[in-house]
Amino acid sequence: MSIVSHIVVFVVAWWLLFFMVLPWGVRSLHEVEEEYDEGLEAGAPHNPKLKQKVLITTGLTIIVWGLFWLVNKYELITIS
């Protein structure tokens, strides 16, 4: 496979994992029971920790891509 194919697999896997990691540990403004400005949705996340989730997603994606690379390199799965 070409480098472009590996980049595409990495990007697609990153976005899929990001959307899986995104809801981890999220508490809404309503659940925190803090005062919030008028006009904010009560269901909006309180401190979503996006930087941490991006790092977690990147780490998980490297593992997933590494497994993909191993399967591809050693031809563990073939499509005939």
GIPE-V465904 format. One line per field, one symbol per residue. ss: DSSP state (a for helix, b for strand, c for the rest). burial: b if it has 24 or more other ideal C-beta (glycine too) atoms within 12 Angstrom, else e. A space follows every 50 residues. Layout:
ss=???
burial=???
This chain:
ss=ccaaaaaaaaaaaaaaaaaaacccccbbaaaaccccccccccccbbccca aaaaaaaaaaaaaaaaaaaaaaaccccccc
burial=eeeeeeeebbeebbeebbeebeeeeeeeeeeeeeeeeeeeeeeeeeeeee eebeeebeebbeebbeebeeeeeeeeeeee
